[in-house]
Amino acid sequence: MKKNICMVLLSGIIILTIGCTVDGVVTERPADVVYERGIAPGPDYIWIGGDWVWSGGRYTWHEGRWEKRREGRVWHEGHWNQRSRGWRWERGHW
């Protein structure tokens, strides 16, 4: 009985460890996406650049948008970070 419990726990730890080391890291970063943004809907709007989203084992592109400025806050654009195992997208944030 103890042996079975240990095997189940060990299997769970291995699965979680594998999932954590692979998630969101790619060996080659996707090419930059070029597109035109529309006109701002008003003077109190800022452009939030497009974003790469990790889904289904790969990155997919989500286009940028205009968003109302948040008083006292600054938007930091998303960017690629190179890691020892490849590239990972760091999402933009306020």
MMTF fields as JSON, N, C-alpha, C and O atoms, coordinates in Angstrom:
{
  "mmtfVersion": "1.0.0",
  "mmtfProducer": "UNKNOWN",
  "numBonds": 375,
  "numAtoms": 376,
  "numGroups": 94,
  "numChains": 1,
  "numModels": 1,
  "chainsPerModel": [1],
  "groupsPerChain": [94],
  "chainIdList": ["A"],
  "bondAtomList": [4, 2, 8, 6, 12, 10, 16, 14, 20, 18, 24, 22, 28, 26, 32, 30, 36, 34, 40, 38, 44, 42, 48, 46, 52, 50, 56, 54, 60, 58, 64, 62, 68, 66, 72, 70, 76, 74, 80, 78, 84, 82, 88, 86, 92, 90, 96, 94, 100, 98, 104, 102, 108, 106, 112, 110, 116, 114, 120, 118, 124, 122, 128, 126, 132, 130, 136, 134, 140, 138, 144, 142, 148, 146, 152, 150, 156, 154, 160, 158, 164, 162, 168, 166, 172, 170, 176, 174, 180, 178, 184, 182, 188, 186, 192, 190, 196, 194, 200, 198, 204, 202, 208, 206, 212, 210, 216, 214, 220, 218, 224, 222, 228, 226, 232, 230, 236, 234, 240, 238, 244, 242, 248, 246, 252, 250, 256, 254, 260, 258, 264, 262, 268, 266, 272, 270, 276, 274, 280, 278, 284, 282, 288, 286, 292, 290, 296, 294, 300, 298, 304, 302, 308, 306, 312, 310, 316, 314, 320, 318, 324, 322, 328, 326, 332, 330, 336, 334, 340, 338, 344, 342, 348, 346, 352, 350, 356, 354, 360, 358, 364, 362, 368, 366, 372, 370],
  "bondOrderList": [1, 1, 1, 1, 1, 1, 1, 1, 1, 1, 1, 1, 1, 1, 1, 1, 1, 1, 1, 1, 1, 1, 1, 1, 1, 1, 1, 1, 1, 1, 1, 1, 1, 1, 1, 1, 1, 1, 1, 1, 1, 1, 1, 1, 1, 1, 1, 1, 1, 1, 1, 1, 1, 1, 1, 1, 1, 1, 1, 1, 1, 1, 1, 1, 1, 1, 1, 1, 1, 1, 1, 1, 1, 1, 1, 1, 1, 1, 1, 1, 1, 1, 1, 1, 1, 1, 1, 1, 1, 1, 1, 1, 1],
  "groupList": [{"groupName": "MET", "atomNameList": ["N", "CA", "C", "O"], "elementList": ["N", "C", "C", "O"], "formalChargeList": [0, 0, 0, 0], "bondAtomList": [1, 0, 2, 1, 3, 2], "bondOrderList": [1, 1, 2], "singleLetterCode": "M", "chemCompType": "L-PEPTIDE LINKING"}, {"groupName": "LYS", "atomNameList": ["N", "CA", "C", "O"], "elementList": ["N", "C", "C", "O"], "formalChargeList": [0, 0, 0, 0], "bondAtomList": [1, 0, 2, 1, 3, 2], "bondOrderList": [1, 1, 2], "singleLetterCode": "K", "chemCompType": "L-PEPTIDE LINKING"}, {"groupName": "ASN", "atomNameList": ["N", "CA", "C", "O"], "elementList": ["N", "C", "C", "O"], "formalChargeList": [0, 0, 0, 0], "bondAtomList": [1, 0, 2, 1, 3, 2], "bondOrderList": [1, 1, 2], "singleLetterCode": "N", "chemCompType": "L-PEPTIDE LINKING"}, {"groupName": "ILE", "atomNameList": ["N", "CA", "C", "O"], "elementList": ["N", "C", "C", "O"], "formalChargeList": [0, 0, 0, 0], "bondAtomList": [1, 0, 2, 1, 3, 2], "bondOrderList": [1, 1, 2], "singleLetterCode": "I", "chemCompType": "L-PEPTIDE LINKING"}, {"groupName": "CYS", "atomNameList": ["N", "CA", "C", "O"], "elementList": ["N", "C", "C", "O"], "formalChargeList": [0, 0, 0, 0], "bondAtomList": [1, 0, 2, 1, 3, 2], "bondOrderList": [1, 1, 2], "singleLetterCode": "C", "chemCompType": "L-PEPTIDE LINKING"}, {"groupName": "VAL", "atomNameList": ["N", "CA", "C", "O"], "elementList": ["N", "C", "C", "O"], "formalChargeList": [0, 0, 0, 0], "bondAtomList": [1, 0, 2, 1, 3, 2], "bondOrderList": [1, 1, 2], "singleLetterCode": "V", "chemCompType": "L-PEPTIDE LINKING"}, {"groupName": "LEU", "atomNameList": ["N", "CA", "C", "O"], "elementList": ["N", "C", "C", "O"], "formalChargeList": [0, 0, 0, 0], "bondAtomList": [1, 0, 2, 1, 3, 2], "bondOrderList": [1, 1, 2], "singleLetterCode": "L", "chemCompType": "L-PEPTIDE LINKING"}, {"groupName": "SER", "atomNameList": ["N", "CA", "C", "O"], "elementList": ["N", "C", "C", "O"], "formalChargeList": [0, 0, 0, 0], "bondAtomList": [1, 0, 2, 1, 3, 2], "bondOrderList": [1, 1, 2], "singleLetterCode": "S", "chemCompType": "L-PEPTIDE LINKING"}, {"groupName": "GLY", "atomNameList": ["N", "CA", "C", "O"], "elementList": ["N", "C", "C", "O"], "formalChargeList": [0, 0, 0, 0], "bondAtomList": [1, 0, 2, 1, 3, 2], "bondOrderList": [1, 1, 2], "singleLetterCode": "G", "chemCompType": "PEPTIDE LINKING"}, {"groupName": "THR", "atomNameList": ["N", "CA", "C", "O"], "elementList": ["N", "C", "C", "O"], "formalChargeList": [0, 0, 0, 0], "bondAtomList": [1, 0, 2, 1, 3, 2], "bondOrderList": [1, 1, 2], "singleLetterCode": "T", "chemCompType": "L-PEPTIDE LINKING"}, {"groupName": "ASP", "atomNameList": ["N", "CA", "C", "O"], "elementList": ["N", "C", "C", "O"], "formalChargeList": [0, 0, 0, 0], "bondAtomList": [1, 0, 2, 1, 3, 2], "bondOrderList": [1, 1, 2], "singleLetterCode": "D", "chemCompType": "L-PEPTIDE LINKING"}, {"groupName": "GLU", "atomNameList": ["N", "CA", "C", "O"], "elementList": ["N", "C", "C", "O"], "formalChargeList": [0, 0, 0, 0], "bondAtomList": [1, 0, 2, 1, 3, 2], "bondOrderList": [1, 1, 2], "singleLetterCode": "E", "chemCompType": "L-PEPTIDE LINKING"}, {"groupName": "ARG", "atomNameList": ["N", "CA", "C", "O"], "elementList": ["N", "C", "C", "O"], "formalChargeList": [0, 0, 0, 0], "bondAtomList": [1, 0, 2, 1, 3, 2], "bondOrderList": [1, 1, 2], "singleLetterCode": "R", "chemCompType": "L-PEPTIDE LINKING"}, {"groupName": "PRO", "atomNameList": ["N", "CA", "C", "O"], "elementList": ["N", "C", "C", "O"], "formalChargeList": [0, 0, 0, 0], "bondAtomList": [1, 0, 2, 1, 3, 2], "bondOrderList": [1, 1, 2], "singleLetterCode": "P", "chemCompType": "L-PEPTIDE LINKING"}, {"groupName": "ALA", "atomNameList": ["N", "CA", "C", "O"], "elementList": ["N", "C", "C", "O"], "formalChargeList": [0, 0, 0, 0], "bondAtomList": [1, 0, 2, 1, 3, 2], "bondOrderList": [1, 1, 2], "singleLetterCode": "A", "chemCompType": "L-PEPTIDE LINKING"}, {"groupName": "TYR", "atomNameList": ["N", "CA", "C", "O"], "elementList": ["N", "C", "C", "O"], "formalChargeList": [0, 0, 0, 0], "bondAtomList": [1, 0, 2, 1, 3, 2], "bondOrderList": [1, 1, 2], "singleLetterCode": "Y", "chemCompType": "L-PEPTIDE LINKING"}, {"groupName": "TRP", "atomNameList": ["N", "CA", "C", "O"], "elementList": ["N", "C", "C", "O"], "formalChargeList": [0, 0, 0, 0], "bondAtomList": [1, 0, 2, 1, 3, 2], "bondOrderList": [1, 1, 2], "singleLetterCode": "W", "chemCompType": "L-PEPTIDE LINKING"}, {"groupName": "HIS", "atomNameList": ["N", "CA", "C", "O"], "elementList": ["N", "C", "C", "O"], "formalChargeList": [0, 0, 0, 0], "bondAtomList": [1, 0, 2, 1, 3, 2], "bondOrderList": [1, 1, 2], "singleLetterCode": "H", "chemCompType": "L-PEPTIDE LINKING"}, {"groupName": "GLN", "atomNameList": ["N", "CA", "C", "O"], "elementList": ["N", "C", "C", "O"], "formalChargeList": [0, 0, 0, 0], "bondAtomList": [1, 0, 2, 1, 3, 2], "bondOrderList": [1, 1, 2], "singleLetterCode": "Q", "chemCompType": "L-PEPTIDE LINKING"}],
  "groupTypeList": [0, 1, 1, 2, 3, 4, 0, 5, 6, 6, 7, 8, 3, 3, 3, 6, 9, 3, 8, 4, 9, 5, 10, 8, 5, 5, 9, 11, 12, 13, 14, 10, 5, 5, 15, 11, 12, 8, 3, 14, 13, 8, 13, 10, 15, 3, 16, 3, 8, 8, 10, 16, 5, 16, 7, 8, 8, 12, 15, 9, 16, 17, 11, 8, 12, 16, 11, 1, 12, 12, 11, 8, 12, 5, 16, 17, 11, 8, 17, 16, 2, 18, 12, 7, 12, 8, 16, 12, 16, 11, 12, 8, 17, 16],
  "groupIdList": [1, 2, 3, 4, 5, 6, 7, 8, 9, 10, 11, 12, 13, 14, 15, 16, 17, 18, 19, 20, 21, 22, 23, 24, 25, 26, 27, 28, 29, 30, 31, 32, 33, 34, 35, 36, 37, 38, 39, 40, 41, 42, 43, 44, 45, 46, 47, 48, 49, 50, 51, 52, 53, 54, 55, 56, 57, 58, 59, 60, 61, 62, 63, 64, 65, 66, 67, 68, 69, 70, 71, 72, 73, 74, 75, 76, 77, 78, 79, 80, 81, 82, 83, 84, 85, 86, 87, 88, 89, 90, 91, 92, 93, 94],
  "secStructList": [7, 2, 2, 2, 2, 2, 2, 2, 2, 2, 2, 2, 2, 2, 2, 2, 2, 2, 2, 2, 2, 2, 6, 6, 3, 3, 1, 1, 7, 7, 7, 7, 7, 7, 7, 7, 7, 7, 7, 7, 1, 1, 6, 6, 3, 3, 3, 3, 7, 7, 3, 3, 3, 3, 3, 6, 6, 3, 3, 3, 3, 3, 7, 7, 3, 3, 3, 3, 7, 7, 6, 6, 7, 7, 7, 5, 7, 7, 3, 3, 3, 3, 3, 6, 6, 3, 3, 3, 3, 3, 7, 7, 5, 7],
  "xCoordList": [0.814, 0.0, 0.865, 0.623, 1.886, 2.77, 3.519, 3.758, 3.881, 4.609, 3.738, 4.229, 2.443, 1.531, 1.352, 1.337, 1.219, 1.062, 2.311, 2.221, 3.466, 4.725, 4.848, 5.297, 4.453, 4.522, 3.589, 3.955, 2.387, 1.431, 1.986, 1.934, 2.512, 3.089, 4.281, 4.398, 5.148, 6.312, 5.9, 6.474, 4.911, 4.415, 3.848, 4.097, 3.094, 2.532, 3.602, 3.499, 4.626, 5.73, 6.45, 6.775, 6.7, 7.375, 6.54, 7.068, 5.238, 4.365, 4.344, 4.429, 4.234, 4.232, 5.553, 5.563, 6.665, 7.978, 8.158, 8.652, 7.77, 7.886, 7.03, 7.475, 5.813, 4.921, 5.469, 5.298, 6.124, 6.647, 7.843, 8.014, 8.671, 9.883, 9.633, 10.451, 8.539, 8.285, 7.329, 7.443, 6.413, 5.343, 5.858, 6.551, 5.518, 5.82, 7.213, 7.55, 8.039, 9.398, 9.51, 9.165, 9.994, 10.183, 11.639, 12.305, 12.14, 13.546, 13.818, 14.912, 12.822, 12.955, 11.765, 10.616, 12.053, 10.943, 10.222, 10.85, 8.917, 8.173, 8.624, 9.129, 8.43, 8.793, 7.93, 6.79, 8.487, 7.718, 6.518, 6.61, 5.405, 4.178, 4.065, 4.194, 3.823, 3.68, 2.238, 1.718, 1.598, 0.23, -0.014, 0.746, -1.079, -1.399, -2.425, -3.385, -2.213, -3.215, -4.117, -3.679, -5.354, -6.302, -6.062, -5.103, -6.935, -6.84, -7.401, -8.386, -6.774, -7.222, -8.656, -9.006, -9.48, -10.859, -10.995, -12.064, -9.929, -9.967, -8.596, -7.696, -8.426, -7.113, -6.676, -5.49, -7.598, -7.252, -7.033, -7.126, -6.741, -6.482, -5.013, -4.367, -4.483, -3.117, -3.17, -4.113, -2.137, -2.053, -1.432, -0.344, -2.136, -1.631, -1.192, -2.026, 0.111, 0.647, 0.152, -0.321, 0.257, -0.151, 0.57, 1.592, 0.021, 0.514, 0.568, -0.335, 1.606, 1.708, 1.12, 1.485, 0.206, -0.455, -0.131, -0.282, 0.312, 0.636, -0.656, -1.391, -0.929, -2.167, -1.977, -1.487, -2.351, -2.257, -0.84, -0.625, 0.129, 1.515, 2.232, 3.298, 1.659, 2.332, 1.849, 0.84, 2.585, 2.187, 1.271, 1.509, 0.228, -0.65, -0.677, -0.576, -0.816, -0.766, -2.147, -3.123, -2.226, -3.445, -3.121, -2.212, -3.861, -3.563, -3.743, -4.453, -3.074, -3.146, -4.503, -5.38, -4.646, -5.921, -5.696, -4.672, -6.655, -6.659, -7.355, -8.388, -6.791, -7.388, -7.296, -6.343, -8.301, -8.281, -7.068, -6.712, -6.449, -5.292, -5.716, -6.812, -4.853, -5.121, -4.283, -3.053, -4.96, -4.278, -3.296, -3.625, -2.081, -1.045, -0.375, 0.441, -0.704, -0.117, 0.567, 0.22, 1.534, 2.28, 2.192, 2.348, 1.94, 1.897, 3.307, 4.052, 3.674, 4.969, 4.689, 3.991, 5.231, 4.996, 5.55, 6.524, 4.916, 5.411, 6.708, 6.981, 7.498, 8.781, 9.245, 8.802, 10.139, 10.723, 11.946, 12.762, 12.073, 13.258, 13.907, 13.241, 15.213, 15.924, 16.353, 16.94, 16.048, 16.385, 17.383, 17.709, 17.859, 18.826, 18.223, 18.944, 16.913, 16.269, 15.553, 15.002, 15.545, 14.86, 14.281, 14.809, 13.189, 12.564, 11.225, 10.48, 10.928, 9.65, 9.109, 9.853, 7.812, 7.16, 6.752, 6.098, 7.145, 6.724, 5.629, 5.882, 4.427, 3.265, 3.384, 4.028, 2.738, 2.685, 1.834, 0.986, 2.075, 1.314, 1.313, 2.151, 0.366, 0.283, 1.205, 1.301],
  "yCoordList": [-1.192, 0.0, 1.265, 2.192, 1.293, 2.449, 2.639, 3.762, 1.515, 1.576, 2.225, 3.039, 1.871, 2.447, 3.95, 4.717, 4.366, 5.793, 6.561, 7.641, 5.999, 6.653, 6.777, 7.807, 5.737, 5.778, 6.845, 7.556, 6.962, 7.979, 9.374, 10.239, 9.601, 10.902, 11.235, 12.359, 10.283, 10.497, 10.812, 11.701, 10.09, 10.353, 11.767, 12.462, 12.193, 13.546, 14.61, 15.605, 14.413, 15.381, 15.465, 16.561, 14.339, 14.334, 15.07, 15.875, 14.799, 15.453, 16.967, 17.737, 17.394, 18.829, 19.487, 20.597, 18.818, 19.364, 19.516, 20.546, 18.519, 18.593, 19.729, 20.491, 19.849, 20.913, 22.29, 23.196, 22.472, 23.787, 24.19, 25.375, 23.247, 23.61, 23.858, 24.511, 23.364, 23.494, 24.644, 25.281, 24.908, 25.869, 27.257, 27.894, 27.715, 29.073, 29.319, 30.467, 28.297, 28.484, 27.851, 26.684, 28.621, 28.126, 28.305, 29.222, 27.428, 27.509, 28.688, 29.251, 29.062, 30.234, 31.146, 30.705, 32.414, 33.338, 33.591, 33.628, 33.765, 34.053, 35.381, 36.268, 35.488, 36.72, 37.875, 37.675, 39.085, 40.26, 40.422, 40.166, 40.845, 41.047, 42.535, 43.389, 42.829, 44.218, 44.433, 43.687, 45.449, 45.777, 47.249, 47.862, 47.799, 49.201, 49.317, 48.549, 50.272, 50.527, 51.661, 52.558, 51.615, 52.644, 53.945, 54.076, 54.885, 56.186, 56.065, 55.362, 56.749, 56.717, 57.238, 58.219, 56.59, 57.035, 58.361, 58.971, 58.809, 60.085, 60.413, 59.574, 61.63, 62.057, 61.342, 61.355, 60.724, 60.053, 58.548, 57.787, 58.126, 56.716, 56.513, 57.387, 55.332, 54.966, 53.629, 52.853, 53.379, 52.142, 51.05, 51.217, 49.936, 48.74, 47.797, 47.263, 47.595, 46.788, 45.357, 44.873, 44.681, 43.29, 42.404, 42.785, 41.221, 40.348, 38.905, 38.45, 38.195, 36.77, 36.03, 36.3, 35.091, 34.338, 32.855, 32.297, 32.225, 30.797, 29.998, 30.129, 29.178, 28.398, 27.149, 27.234, 26.016, 24.772, 24.38, 23.755, 24.738, 24.365, 25.251, 24.885, 26.425, 27.355, 28.777, 28.988, 29.747, 31.14, 31.542, 31.183, 32.286, 32.852, 34.365, 34.859, 35.09, 36.54, 37.133, 36.724, 38.099, 38.864, 40.314, 40.894, 40.902, 42.266, 43.275, 43.036, 44.413, 45.488, 46.184, 45.869, 47.143, 47.849, 49.204, 49.437, 50.076, 51.346, 51.141, 50.477, 51.711, 51.58, 52.924, 53.68, 53.209, 54.47, 54.519, 53.538, 55.682, 55.896, 55.704, 56.106, 55.097, 54.893, 55.911, 55.863, 56.807, 57.892, 57.361, 56.496, 57.905, 57.507, 56.187, 55.699, 55.596, 54.308, 54.445, 55.319, 53.581, 53.576, 52.181, 51.187, 52.101, 50.813, 50.39, 51.167, 49.163, 48.566, 47.517, 46.537, 47.718, 46.805, 45.414, 45.263, 44.4, 43.043, 42.913, 43.719, 41.904, 41.706, 40.258, 39.528, 39.874, 38.53, 38.53, 39.45, 37.5, 37.286, 35.986, 34.96, 36.04, 34.81, 34.121, 34.737, 32.838, 32.019, 30.95, 30.843, 30.171, 29.119, 28.076, 27.494, 27.828, 26.809, 27.386, 26.632, 28.704, 29.301, 30.662, 31.386, 31.003, 32.316, 32.22, 31.256, 33.226, 33.29, 34.715, 35.682, 34.838, 36.138, 36.634, 35.92, 37.861, 38.518, 39.499, 40.468, 39.252, 40.057, 41.492, 41.775, 42.399, 43.787, 43.939, 43.098, 45.034, 45.243, 46.721, 47.495, 47.091, 48.453, 48.558, 49.619],
  "zCoordList": [0.0, 0.0, 0.0, -0.774, 0.887, 0.953, -0.363, -0.806, -0.975, -2.245, -3.323, -4.106, -3.37, -4.354, -4.141, -5.104, -2.895, -2.585, -2.999, -3.583, -2.694, -3.082, -4.6, -5.103, -5.329, -6.794, -7.36, -8.296, -6.799, -7.255, -6.985, -7.86, -5.792, -5.453, -6.343, -6.83, -6.555, -7.401, -8.836, -9.466, -9.354, -10.71, -10.813, -11.798, -9.813, -9.809, -9.8, -10.517, -8.997, -8.928, -10.272, -10.728, -10.901, -12.212, -13.249, -14.016, -13.276, -14.25, -14.022, -14.978, -12.773, -12.474, -12.842, -13.374, -12.565, -12.89, -14.391, -14.85, -15.156, -16.609, -17.141, -18.0, -16.645, -17.096, -16.817, -17.632, -15.686, -15.313, -16.156, -16.443, -16.559, -17.28, -18.762, -19.41, -19.317, -20.747, -21.055, -22.102, -20.172, -20.404, -20.762, -19.969, -21.947, -22.359, -22.888, -23.179, -23.027, -23.534, -24.914, -25.095, -25.887, -27.253, -27.641, -27.161, -28.513, -28.905, -29.834, -29.822, -30.641, -31.51, -31.278, -31.287, -31.073, -30.865, -32.181, -33.239, -32.118, -33.353, -33.975, -33.288, -35.275, -35.98, -35.477, -35.058, -35.524, -35.135, -36.056, -37.257, -35.496, -36.26, -36.589, -35.711, -37.857, -38.284, -38.723, -39.553, -38.17, -38.531, -38.197, -37.447, -38.762, -38.519, -37.41, -37.346, -36.552, -35.526, -35.993, -36.714, -35.586, -35.978, -35.228, -34.467, -35.453, -34.801, -33.386, -33.157, -32.451, -31.061, -30.959, -31.615, -30.145, -30.001, -29.258, -29.272, -28.615, -27.907, -27.342, -27.375, -26.823, -26.322, -25.046, -24.717, -24.327, -23.076, -23.249, -22.286, -24.485, -24.779, -25.107, -25.685, -24.727, -25.109, -25.837, -25.679, -26.638, -27.393, -26.534, -25.983, -26.429, -25.753, -26.87, -27.601, -26.998, -28.091, -28.07, -27.041, -29.195, -29.313, -28.312, -27.743, -28.11, -27.061, -27.545, -28.248, -27.178, -27.453, -26.265, -25.121, -26.527, -25.458, -25.624, -26.711, -24.544, -24.557, -24.447, -23.469, -25.445, -25.455, -26.304, -27.431, -25.786, -26.539, -26.914, -27.953, -26.083, -26.336, -27.336, -27.833, -27.644, -28.571, -28.304, -27.631, -28.841, -28.705, -29.857, -31.01, -29.53, -30.553, -30.357, -29.233, -31.458, -31.449, -31.212, -31.84, -30.303, -30.056, -30.372, -29.779, -31.304, -31.748, -30.624, -29.647, -30.798, -29.818, -29.833, -30.637, -28.917, -28.785, -28.123, -27.48, -28.291, -27.584, -26.254, -26.185, -25.191, -23.874, -23.154, -23.345, -22.324, -21.581, -20.67, -20.018, -20.645, -19.772, -18.313, -17.922, -17.525, -16.102, -15.333, -15.342, -14.686, -13.995, -12.954, -12.142, -13.004, -12.06, -12.386, -11.603, -13.534, -13.912, -15.271, -16.066, -15.525, -16.786, -17.387, -16.678, -18.697, -19.383, -19.766, -20.363, -19.424, -19.797, -20.861, -20.602, -22.055, -23.182, -22.891, -22.154, -23.478, -23.382, -24.178, -25.067, -23.856, -24.546, -24.395, -23.507, -25.281, -25.24, -24.341, -24.393, -23.519, -22.691, -23.12, -23.258, -23.331, -23.672, -22.386, -21.496, -22.308, -21.147, -21.581, -22.763, -20.639, -20.976, -21.913, -22.723, -21.819, -22.66, -23.866, -24.668, -24.016, -25.155, -24.823, -23.98, -25.496, -25.369, -24.646, -24.823, -23.832, -23.117, -23.223, -23.06, -23.496, -23.611, -22.225, -21.464, -21.912, -20.682, -21.067, -21.782, -20.6, -20.996, -20.506, -19.496, -21.257, -20.852, -19.601, -19.302, -18.873, -17.634, -17.265, -17.728, -16.434, -15.894, -14.717, -14.101]
}
